[in-house]
Amino acid sequence: MNKNTKKNVILLVSSTLLSIILIYILFFFYIYLNLDRFINQRFNSINSLEFHKKYSQILHHIRDTSSHKKYFQNLKNGELNNLFTILSDYSSDKNNVLFQGDSWAEQFLVNEGDYKLTIEHIKKISAKNNIGFINAGISSYSPTLMKLQFDVLEKDFNIKPDIVVIYIDQTDIGDENCRYKHNRIFQEKKLIAIKEESFSGRPFDYTMKYKESEILLENNLKILKAFHMTNYKIFYGLKKMKVKNANKINRILNYGWKNRTLPKCYWPEIARYLFQSNEEELNYFRNSINFYLDSIEKKSYVQKIIVVTFPHLNHFQHLVNNNENIYKHNVSDIIDDLLADRIKTDHLNFSNLIIEKNIKINKENFKKDDPASHLEPNFYSTFFIKEITKRILKYIDK
């Protein structure tokens, strides 16, 4: 190597190292200056962090800290955690109700605007009819996760309801097949958990939030917090890239080059199952519901199970301009078929209720520009929830 070449190599290496150091310093100062923003988005205590980690290892995910604050910041007289919320105390001398489901059930707890009517209504009928009421709704929970959650509530918190209200959403077909089917963990042929996400960048991947919370909670000096946070963010990015590439290689080996893309289970993929689920996917969804219902119907303390379903906006042809957007599958029909021979379980089928009672459904009853078709707060509180509580009271009065 001549002198000029050697000089050029040294210059290149030096400039590269200098650039890396400069980028690191700039990134460090960005983290340092924005540390307060990170603190507001992370767990605020070791106990809440450990609670979340413990149950996410079983249940894939539980409520995150941001929704926890949003839902409960003004809610009084309730025991608050990331797994369930007590709205009216459970006791042996009460008719105890457990409400499970996804974000449709979780939004039950929003204590702002017209959503407040829901909490006020529940507290009123609970006091009048001697009802203990717990809401365990968590975003994207589908039957398999609800079954595991029920087991946790029974074993760890001694929650044994007389009536179980289960909201099964249209998106549960996609959640079951895309998010949870390949993440099941078995022990001696028994399902014990759904593997949590890690270094994936997918929805409900809390790997970074866990570690960053530890850094923020365990270090006192701001400069040390920023230093460890900077290093971890770099590590996370590299690790995520490694995991993603490894998963892609495994997918190519198992499913071929054409199927190399990793499913991220964002909304378009979840919604796809409502347009074009095949029989294998539908059967897996049916089996997950039966698995869940079989397990809780065996509980001697459970007197009644109420399965609730509601159509999405794209089930109503007269409300959707483009016919190509009409959903082919309706979870309500699947539930009707599965419950035909079950004595302990009833179906509150809003699809049928809307038709039979000629209740007029407008586009305005759904949240504007919400692909998941959540209901507008006032309609949710004054119609949806009240129909559910009517059904609860019907069985309590028997």
DRENDO-1510 file (C-alpha; in Angstrom, 1 decimal, always signed):
<recs>
REC; n; res; u; v; w
REC; 1; MET; +0.0; +0.0; +0.0 .
REC; 2; ASN; +1.6; +3.3; -1.1 .
REC; 3; LYS; +1.6; +6.4; +1.1 .
REC; 4; ASN; -1.3; +8.1; -0.7 .
REC; 5; THR; -3.5; +5.0; -0.4 .
REC; 6; LYS; -2.7; +4.6; +3.2 .
REC; 7; LYS; -3.4; +8.2; +3.9 .
REC; 8; ASN; -6.7; +8.0; +2.1 .
REC; 9; VAL; -7.7; +4.9; +4.1 .
REC; 10; ILE; -6.8; +6.6; +7.4 .
REC; 11; LEU; -8.7; +9.7; +6.4 .
REC; 12; LEU; -11.8; +7.7; +5.4 .
REC; 13; VAL; -11.7; +5.7; +8.7 .
REC; 14; SER; -11.2; +8.9; +10.8 .
REC; 15; SER; -13.9; +10.8; +9.0 .
REC; 16; THR; -16.3; +7.9; +9.4 .
REC; 17; LEU; -15.6; +7.5; +13.1 .
REC; 18; LEU; -15.9; +11.3; +13.6 .
REC; 19; SER; -19.2; +11.3; +11.8 .
REC; 20; ILE; -20.5; +8.4; +14.0 .
REC; 21; ILE; -19.4; +10.3; +17.1 .
REC; 22; LEU; -21.0; +13.5; +16.0 .
REC; 23; ILE; -24.3; +11.8; +15.1 .
REC; 24; TYR; -24.2; +10.1; +18.5 .
REC; 25; ILE; -23.6; +13.4; +20.3 .
REC; 26; LEU; -26.5; +15.1; +18.4 .
REC; 27; PHE; -28.8; +12.1; +19.1 .
REC; 28; PHE; -27.8; +12.2; +22.8 .
REC; 29; PHE; -28.7; +15.9; +23.1 .
REC; 30; TYR; -32.0; +15.3; +21.3 .
REC; 31; ILE; -32.8; +12.7; +23.9 .
REC; 32; TYR; -31.6; +14.9; +26.7 .
REC; 33; LEU; -33.7; +17.8; +25.6 .
REC; 34; ASN; -36.8; +15.7; +25.1 .
REC; 35; LEU; -36.6; +13.5; +28.2 .
REC; 36; ASP; -39.7; +15.0; +29.8 .
REC; 37; ARG; -41.7; +13.9; +26.8 .
REC; 38; PHE; -40.5; +10.3; +27.1 .
REC; 39; ILE; -41.2; +10.3; +30.8 .
REC; 40; ASN; -44.9; +11.2; +30.2 .
REC; 41; GLN; -45.2; +8.2; +27.8 .
REC; 42; ARG; -43.7; +5.6; +30.1 .
REC; 43; PHE; -44.7; +3.7; +33.2 .
REC; 44; ASN; -44.6; +5.9; +36.3 .
REC; 45; SER; -43.7; +3.3; +38.9 .
REC; 46; ILE; -41.8; +0.0; +39.2 .
REC; 47; ASN; -45.0; -1.7; +40.4 .
REC; 48; SER; -47.1; -0.7; +37.4 .
REC; 49; LEU; -44.2; -1.7; +35.1 .
REC; 50; GLU; -43.8; -5.2; +36.7 .
REC; 51; PHE; -47.6; -5.7; +36.7 .
REC; 52; HIS; -47.8; -5.0; +33.0 .
REC; 53; LYS; -44.8; -7.2; +32.2 .
REC; 54; LYS; -46.1; -10.1; +34.3 .
REC; 55; TYR; -49.5; -10.3; +32.7 .
REC; 56; SER; -48.4; -9.4; +29.1 .
REC; 57; GLN; -46.3; -12.5; +29.3 .
REC; 58; ILE; -49.5; -14.5; +29.5 .
REC; 59; LEU; -52.0; -12.3; +27.7 .
REC; 60; HIS; -49.8; -10.8; +24.9 .
REC; 61; HIS; -50.8; -7.3; +26.1 .
REC; 62; ILE; -52.9; -5.5; +28.6 .
REC; 63; ARG; -54.0; -1.9; +28.8 .
REC; 64; ASP; -51.1; +0.5; +28.1 .
REC; 65; THR; -50.3; +3.5; +30.3 .
REC; 66; SER; -51.7; +6.1; +27.8 .
REC; 67; SER; -55.1; +4.6; +27.7 .
REC; 68; HIS; -55.0; +4.0; +31.4 .
REC; 69; LYS; -54.6; +7.8; +32.0 .
REC; 70; LYS; -57.2; +8.7; +29.3 .
REC; 71; TYR; -59.8; +6.4; +30.7 .
REC; 72; PHE; -59.4; +6.8; +34.4 .
REC; 73; GLN; -58.0; +10.2; +35.2 .
REC; 74; ASN; -61.4; +11.5; +36.3 .
REC; 75; LEU; -63.0; +8.2; +37.4 .
REC; 76; LYS; -63.5; +7.9; +41.2 .
REC; 77; ASN; -64.6; +5.1; +43.5 .
REC; 78; GLY; -63.1; +2.4; +41.3 .
REC; 79; GLU; -60.0; +0.1; +41.7 .
REC; 80; LEU; -57.8; +1.0; +38.8 .
REC; 81; ASN; -55.2; -1.2; +37.1 .
REC; 82; ASN; -54.2; -2.2; +33.6 .
REC; 83; LEU; -56.1; -5.4; +33.6 .
REC; 84; PHE; -59.6; -4.6; +34.8 .
REC; 85; THR; -61.6; -1.9; +36.5 .
REC; 86; ILE; -64.1; -2.3; +39.4 .
REC; 87; LEU; -67.1; -0.1; +38.8 .
REC; 88; SER; -69.2; -1.6; +41.6 .
REC; 89; ASP; -67.7; -3.8; +44.3 .
REC; 90; TYR; -68.0; -7.6; +44.0 .
REC; 91; SER; -69.3; -9.6; +47.0 .
REC; 92; SER; -71.0; -12.9; +47.6 .
REC; 93; ASP; -74.4; -11.3; +48.4 .
REC; 94; LYS; -74.5; -9.5; +45.0 .
REC; 95; ASN; -75.2; -10.5; +41.4 .
REC; 96; ASN; -71.7; -10.1; +40.0 .
REC; 97; VAL; -71.1; -9.2; +36.3 .
REC; 98; LEU; -67.9; -9.4; +34.4 .
REC; 99; PHE; -67.7; -7.5; +31.0 .
REC; 100; GLN; -65.0; -8.7; +28.6 .
REC; 101; GLY; -64.1; -7.7; +25.1 .
REC; 102; ASP; -61.9; -5.5; +22.9 .
REC; 103; SER; -61.8; -1.7; +22.5 .
REC; 104; TRP; -65.6; -1.6; +22.2 .
REC; 105; ALA; -65.7; -2.9; +25.8 .
REC; 106; GLU; -62.7; -0.8; +26.9 .
REC; 107; GLN; -64.2; +2.5; +25.7 .
REC; 108; PHE; -67.0; +1.8; +28.2 .
REC; 109; LEU; -64.6; +3.4; +30.7 .
REC; 110; VAL; -63.9; +6.7; +29.0 .
REC; 111; ASN; -65.0; +9.3; +31.5 .
REC; 112; GLU; -65.4; +12.3; +29.3 .
REC; 113; GLY; -68.1; +13.8; +27.1 .
REC; 114; ASP; -71.2; +11.6; +26.5 .
REC; 115; TYR; -69.2; +8.5; +27.5 .
REC; 116; LYS; -69.8; +9.6; +31.1 .
REC; 117; LEU; -73.4; +8.6; +30.6 .
REC; 118; THR; -72.3; +5.0; +30.4 .
REC; 119; ILE; -70.5; +5.0; +33.8 .
REC; 120; GLU; -73.4; +6.9; +35.4 .
REC; 121; HIS; -75.8; +4.4; +34.1 .
REC; 122; ILE; -73.8; +1.4; +35.3 .
REC; 123; LYS; -73.4; +2.9; +38.8 .
REC; 124; LYS; -77.1; +3.7; +39.0 .
REC; 125; ILE; -78.3; +0.2; +38.0 .
REC; 126; SER; -75.6; -1.4; +40.1 .
REC; 127; ALA; -76.7; +0.4; +43.2 .
REC; 128; LYS; -80.4; -0.2; +42.5 .
REC; 129; ASN; -80.2; -3.9; +41.7 .
REC; 130; ASN; -77.3; -4.9; +44.0 .
REC; 131; ILE; -74.9; -5.7; +41.2 .
REC; 132; GLY; -71.1; -6.0; +41.4 .
REC; 133; PHE; -69.6; -4.9; +38.1 .
REC; 134; ILE; -66.1; -5.3; +36.6 .
REC; 135; ASN; -65.0; -4.2; +33.2 .
REC; 136; ALA; -62.1; -6.1; +31.8 .
REC; 137; GLY; -62.2; -4.8; +28.2 .
REC; 138; ILE; -58.8; -4.4; +26.5 .
REC; 139; SER; -58.1; -3.3; +22.9 .
REC; 140; SER; -57.8; -6.1; +20.3 .
REC; 141; TYR; -58.9; -8.8; +22.8 .
REC; 142; SER; -60.5; -11.7; +21.0 .
REC; 143; PRO; -61.9; -15.0; +22.3 .
REC; 144; THR; -58.5; -16.8; +22.9 .
REC; 145; LEU; -57.1; -13.8; +25.0 .
REC; 146; MET; -60.4; -13.4; +26.8 .
REC; 147; LYS; -60.3; -17.1; +27.8 .
REC; 148; LEU; -56.8; -16.7; +29.2 .
REC; 149; GLN; -57.8; -13.4; +30.9 .
REC; 150; PHE; -60.8; -15.1; +32.5 .
REC; 151; ASP; -58.4; -17.7; +34.0 .
REC; 152; VAL; -56.1; -15.0; +35.3 .
REC; 153; LEU; -59.0; -13.0; +36.9 .
REC; 154; GLU; -60.3; -16.2; +38.6 .
REC; 155; LYS; -56.9; -17.5; +39.8 .
REC; 156; ASP; -55.1; -14.2; +40.8 .
REC; 157; PHE; -57.9; -11.9; +41.7 .
REC; 158; ASN; -60.7; -14.4; +42.8 .
REC; 159; ILE; -63.1; -12.8; +40.4 .
REC; 160; LYS; -66.0; -15.3; +40.0 .
REC; 161; PRO; -68.9; -13.7; +38.1 .
REC; 162; ASP; -72.5; -14.9; +38.1 .
REC; 163; ILE; -73.0; -13.3; +34.6 .
REC; 164; VAL; -70.3; -12.9; +32.0 .
REC; 165; VAL; -70.9; -10.4; +29.2 .
REC; 166; ILE; -68.7; -11.1; +26.2 .
REC; 167; TYR; -68.4; -8.6; +23.4 .
REC; 168; ILE; -67.1; -10.3; +20.2 .
REC; 169; ASP; -66.2; -7.8; +17.5 .
REC; 170; GLN; -66.1; -8.2; +13.8 .
REC; 171; THR; -62.4; -7.7; +13.8 .
REC; 172; ASP; -61.9; -10.8; +16.1 .
REC; 173; ILE; -61.6; -13.0; +13.0 .
REC; 174; GLY; -58.5; -11.1; +11.9 .
REC; 175; ASP; -57.1; -10.8; +15.5 .
REC; 176; GLU; -57.4; -14.6; +16.0 .
REC; 177; ASN; -55.9; -15.5; +12.7 .
REC; 178; CYS; -53.3; -12.8; +12.2 .
REC; 179; ARG; -52.2; -11.8; +15.7 .
REC; 180; TYR; -52.6; -14.8; +18.0 .
REC; 181; LYS; -52.8; -18.0; +16.1 .
REC; 182; HIS; -49.0; -18.4; +15.6 .
REC; 183; ASN; -48.1; -17.0; +19.0 .
REC; 184; ARG; -49.8; -19.6; +21.2 .
REC; 185; ILE; -47.7; -21.3; +23.9 .
REC; 186; PHE; -48.7; -24.7; +25.1 .
REC; 187; GLN; -47.6; -26.7; +28.1 .
REC; 188; GLU; -48.6; -30.4; +28.1 .
REC; 189; LYS; -51.0; -29.7; +25.3 .
REC; 190; LYS; -52.7; -27.0; +27.3 .
REC; 191; LEU; -52.8; -23.4; +26.1 .
REC; 192; ILE; -51.1; -21.3; +28.8 .
REC; 193; ALA; -50.2; -18.0; +27.1 .
REC; 194; ILE; -50.0; -16.0; +23.9 .
REC; 195; LYS; -46.5; -14.9; +23.3 .
REC; 196; GLU; -45.9; -11.2; +23.6 .
REC; 197; GLU; -44.3; -9.1; +20.8 .
REC; 198; SER; -40.6; -8.2; +21.1 .
REC; 199; PHE; -38.4; -6.2; +18.8 .
REC; 200; SER; -41.0; -6.3; +16.1 .
REC; 201; GLY; -42.3; -2.8; +15.9 .
REC; 202; ARG; -45.8; -4.3; +15.6 .
REC; 203; PRO; -48.9; -3.1; +17.6 .
REC; 204; PHE; -48.6; -4.1; +21.3 .
REC; 205; ASP; -44.8; -4.4; +21.2 .
REC; 206; TYR; -43.8; -3.0; +24.6 .
REC; 207; THR; -40.1; -4.1; +24.5 .
REC; 208; MET; -38.9; -0.5; +24.2 .
REC; 209; LYS; -41.4; +1.0; +26.6 .
REC; 210; TYR; -40.4; -1.5; +29.3 .
REC; 211; LYS; -36.7; -0.9; +29.0 .
REC; 212; GLU; -37.0; +2.9; +28.7 .
REC; 213; SER; -39.3; +2.9; +31.8 .
REC; 214; GLU; -36.7; +1.0; +33.7 .
REC; 215; ILE; -34.0; +3.5; +32.7 .
REC; 216; LEU; -36.2; +6.5; +33.7 .
REC; 217; LEU; -37.2; +4.9; +37.0 .
REC; 218; GLU; -33.8; +3.6; +38.1 .
REC; 219; ASN; -31.5; +6.6; +37.3 .
REC; 220; ASN; -31.7; +9.8; +39.3 .
REC; 221; LEU; -29.5; +12.1; +37.2 .
REC; 222; LYS; -31.0; +13.4; +34.0 .
REC; 223; ILE; -27.7; +13.1; +32.1 .
REC; 224; LEU; -27.5; +9.4; +33.1 .
REC; 225; LYS; -31.1; +8.8; +32.0 .
REC; 226; ALA; -30.3; +10.4; +28.6 .
REC; 227; PHE; -27.1; +8.4; +28.2 .
REC; 228; HIS; -28.7; +5.0; +28.9 .
REC; 229; MET; -31.8; +5.9; +26.8 .
REC; 230; THR; -29.6; +6.9; +23.8 .
REC; 231; ASN; -27.6; +3.6; +24.0 .
REC; 232; TYR; -30.8; +1.5; +24.3 .
REC; 233; LYS; -32.5; +3.2; +21.3 .
REC; 234; ILE; -29.5; +2.4; +19.2 .
REC; 235; PHE; -29.4; -1.2; +20.5 .
REC; 236; TYR; -33.2; -1.6; +19.9 .
REC; 237; GLY; -32.9; -0.4; +16.3 .
REC; 238; LEU; -30.1; -2.9; +15.5 .
REC; 239; LYS; -31.8; -5.7; +17.4 .
REC; 240; LYS; -35.1; -5.1; +15.6 .
REC; 241; MET; -33.4; -5.2; +12.2 .
REC; 242; LYS; -31.7; -8.5; +13.1 .
REC; 243; VAL; -35.0; -10.1; +14.3 .
REC; 244; LYS; -36.9; -8.8; +11.3 .
REC; 245; ASN; -34.4; -10.2; +8.9 .
REC; 246; ALA; -34.3; -13.6; +10.7 .
REC; 247; ASN; -38.1; -13.8; +10.7 .
REC; 248; LYS; -38.1; -13.0; +7.0 .
REC; 249; ILE; -35.6; -15.7; +6.2 .
REC; 250; ASN; -37.6; -18.3; +8.2 .
REC; 251; ARG; -40.7; -17.2; +6.4 .
REC; 252; ILE; -39.0; -17.7; +3.0 .
REC; 253; LEU; -37.8; -21.1; +4.0 .
REC; 254; ASN; -41.2; -22.1; +5.3 .
REC; 255; TYR; -43.6; -20.5; +2.9 .
REC; 256; GLY; -41.5; -19.5; -0.2 .
REC; 257; TRP; -40.3; -16.2; -1.7 .
REC; 258; LYS; -43.7; -15.0; -2.6 .
REC; 259; ASN; -44.8; -15.1; +1.0 .
REC; 260; ARG; -41.7; -13.5; +2.4 .
REC; 261; THR; -43.5; -10.3; +3.7 .
REC; 262; LEU; -44.1; -10.5; +7.4 .
REC; 263; PRO; -47.7; -9.8; +8.4 .
REC; 264; LYS; -47.8; -6.8; +10.6 .
REC; 265; CYS; -51.5; -7.1; +11.4 .
REC; 266; TYR; -52.3; -3.4; +10.9 .
REC; 267; TRP; -55.8; -2.4; +10.1 .
REC; 268; PRO; -55.9; -3.3; +6.3 .
REC; 269; GLU; -54.8; -6.9; +7.1 .
REC; 270; ILE; -57.3; -7.2; +10.0 .
REC; 271; ALA; -60.1; -5.9; +7.9 .
REC; 272; ARG; -59.2; -8.3; +5.0 .
REC; 273; TYR; -60.7; -11.2; +6.9 .
REC; 274; LEU; -64.1; -9.6; +6.8 .
REC; 275; PHE; -63.9; -9.4; +3.0 .
REC; 276; GLN; -62.3; -12.7; +2.1 .
REC; 277; SER; -61.8; -15.2; +4.9 .
REC; 278; ASN; -61.4; -18.7; +3.7 .
REC; 279; GLU; -63.1; -21.7; +5.4 .
REC; 280; GLU; -59.9; -22.6; +7.3 .
REC; 281; GLU; -59.7; -19.2; +8.8 .
REC; 282; LEU; -63.4; -19.1; +9.7 .
REC; 283; ASN; -63.1; -22.6; +11.3 .
REC; 284; TYR; -60.2; -21.5; +13.4 .
REC; 285; PHE; -62.3; -18.5; +14.6 .
REC; 286; ARG; -65.2; -20.8; +15.3 .
REC; 287; ASN; -63.0; -23.1; +17.3 .
REC; 288; SER; -61.5; -20.3; +19.3 .
REC; 289; ILE; -65.0; -19.2; +20.3 .
REC; 290; ASN; -66.1; -22.7; +21.3 .
REC; 291; PHE; -62.8; -23.2; +23.2 .
REC; 292; TYR; -63.6; -20.0; +25.2 .
REC; 293; LEU; -67.3; -20.7; +25.8 .
REC; 294; ASP; -66.7; -24.4; +26.8 .
REC; 295; SER; -64.2; -23.3; +29.5 .
REC; 296; ILE; -66.5; -20.8; +31.2 .
REC; 297; GLU; -69.7; -22.8; +30.8 .
REC; 298; LYS; -68.1; -25.4; +33.0 .
REC; 299; LYS; -67.7; -22.9; +35.9 .
REC; 300; SER; -70.4; -23.7; +38.4 .
REC; 301; TYR; -70.6; -20.1; +39.7 .
REC; 302; VAL; -71.3; -18.8; +36.2 .
REC; 303; GLN; -75.1; -18.7; +35.8 .
REC; 304; LYS; -75.4; -16.9; +32.4 .
REC; 305; ILE; -73.2; -15.9; +29.5 .
REC; 306; ILE; -74.3; -13.1; +27.2 .
REC; 307; VAL; -72.4; -12.8; +23.9 .
REC; 308; VAL; -72.8; -9.4; +22.3 .
REC; 309; THR; -72.2; -8.6; +18.6 .
REC; 310; PHE; -72.7; -5.4; +16.6 .
REC; 311; PRO; -72.4; -4.8; +12.9 .
REC; 312; HIS; -69.8; -2.4; +11.5 .
REC; 313; LEU; -70.6; +0.5; +9.1 .
REC; 314; ASN; -69.4; -1.6; +6.1 .
REC; 315; HIS; -72.2; -4.2; +6.8 .
REC; 316; PHE; -74.8; -1.6; +5.8 .
REC; 317; GLN; -75.0; -1.3; +2.0 .
REC; 318; HIS; -77.2; +1.8; +2.1 .
REC; 319; LEU; -74.6; +3.6; +4.2 .
REC; 320; VAL; -71.5; +2.7; +2.1 .
REC; 321; ASN; -71.2; +4.3; -1.3 .
REC; 322; ASN; -68.8; +1.8; -2.8 .
REC; 323; ASN; -70.3; -1.7; -3.0 .
REC; 324; GLU; -66.8; -3.2; -3.1 .
REC; 325; ASN; -66.4; -2.1; +0.6 .
REC; 326; ILE; -69.3; -4.2; +1.8 .
REC; 327; TYR; -68.1; -6.9; +4.2 .
REC; 328; LYS; -68.8; -10.5; +3.2 .
REC; 329; HIS; -68.8; -11.9; +6.7 .
REC; 330; ASN; -70.7; -11.0; +9.8 .
REC; 331; VAL; -69.5; -12.3; +13.1 .
REC; 332; SER; -73.2; -12.2; +14.4 .
REC; 333; ASP; -74.2; -15.0; +11.9 .
REC; 334; ILE; -71.2; -17.1; +13.0 .
REC; 335; ILE; -72.2; -16.7; +16.7 .
REC; 336; ASP; -75.8; -17.5; +16.0 .
REC; 337; ASP; -74.8; -20.9; +14.5 .
REC; 338; LEU; -72.4; -21.7; +17.3 .
REC; 339; LEU; -74.9; -21.0; +20.1 .
REC; 340; ALA; -77.8; -23.0; +18.7 .
REC; 341; ASP; -77.4; -25.9; +21.2 .
REC; 342; ARG; -76.0; -24.0; +24.2 .
REC; 343; ILE; -78.3; -23.6; +27.2 .
REC; 344; LYS; -76.2; -21.4; +29.4 .
REC; 345; THR; -75.2; -18.9; +26.7 .
REC; 346; ASP; -77.4; -16.2; +25.0 .
REC; 347; HIS; -76.7; -14.0; +22.1 .
REC; 348; LEU; -77.5; -10.3; +22.0 .
REC; 349; ASN; -77.4; -9.9; +18.3 .
REC; 350; PHE; -77.6; -6.2; +17.4 .
REC; 351; SER; -77.7; -7.1; +13.7 .
REC; 352; ASN; -81.0; -8.8; +14.2 .
REC; 353; LEU; -82.2; -6.3; +16.8 .
REC; 354; ILE; -81.7; -3.5; +14.3 .
REC; 355; ILE; -83.7; -5.4; +11.6 .
REC; 356; GLU; -86.5; -6.7; +13.9 .
REC; 357; LYS; -87.1; -3.5; +15.7 .
REC; 358; ASN; -86.6; -1.4; +12.6 .
REC; 359; ILE; -84.1; +0.8; +14.5 .
REC; 360; LYS; -82.7; +3.3; +12.0 .
REC; 361; ILE; -79.0; +3.2; +11.9 .
REC; 362; ASN; -77.3; +6.3; +10.4 .
REC; 363; LYS; -73.7; +6.9; +9.4 .
REC; 364; GLU; -73.6; +9.5; +12.2 .
REC; 365; ASN; -74.1; +6.7; +14.8 .
REC; 366; PHE; -70.5; +5.6; +14.0 .
REC; 367; LYS; -67.4; +7.7; +14.8 .
REC; 368; LYS; -66.4; +9.7; +11.8 .
REC; 369; ASP; -63.5; +8.3; +9.7 .
REC; 370; ASP; -63.0; +5.4; +12.1 .
REC; 371; PRO; -62.3; +2.2; +10.1 .
REC; 372; ALA; -63.0; +0.1; +13.1 .
REC; 373; SER; -66.6; +1.5; +13.3 .
REC; 374; HIS; -66.7; +2.4; +17.0 .
REC; 375; LEU; -70.0; +4.0; +17.9 .
REC; 376; GLU; -70.4; +7.7; +18.5 .
REC; 377; PRO; -70.4; +8.3; +22.3 .
REC; 378; ASN; -74.0; +9.3; +22.8 .
REC; 379; PHE; -75.3; +6.4; +20.7 .
REC; 380; TYR; -72.9; +4.1; +22.5 .
REC; 381; SER; -74.1; +5.2; +25.9 .
REC; 382; THR; -77.9; +5.7; +25.3 .
REC; 383; PHE; -78.5; +2.7; +23.0 .
REC; 384; PHE; -75.7; +0.1; +22.9 .
REC; 385; ILE; -74.9; -0.1; +26.7 .
REC; 386; LYS; -78.6; +0.3; +27.8 .
REC; 387; GLU; -79.6; -2.7; +25.6 .
REC; 388; ILE; -76.8; -4.8; +27.2 .
REC; 389; THR; -77.9; -3.8; +30.8 .
REC; 390; LYS; -81.5; -4.6; +29.9 .
REC; 391; ARG; -80.4; -8.1; +29.0 .
REC; 392; ILE; -78.4; -8.4; +32.3 .
REC; 393; LEU; -81.4; -7.3; +34.3 .
REC; 394; LYS; -83.6; -9.7; +32.5 .
REC; 395; TYR; -81.6; -12.6; +33.9 .
REC; 396; ILE; -81.2; -11.1; +37.4 .
REC; 397; ASP; -84.9; -10.7; +37.7 .
REC; 398; LYS; -85.6; -14.4; +36.9 .
</recs>
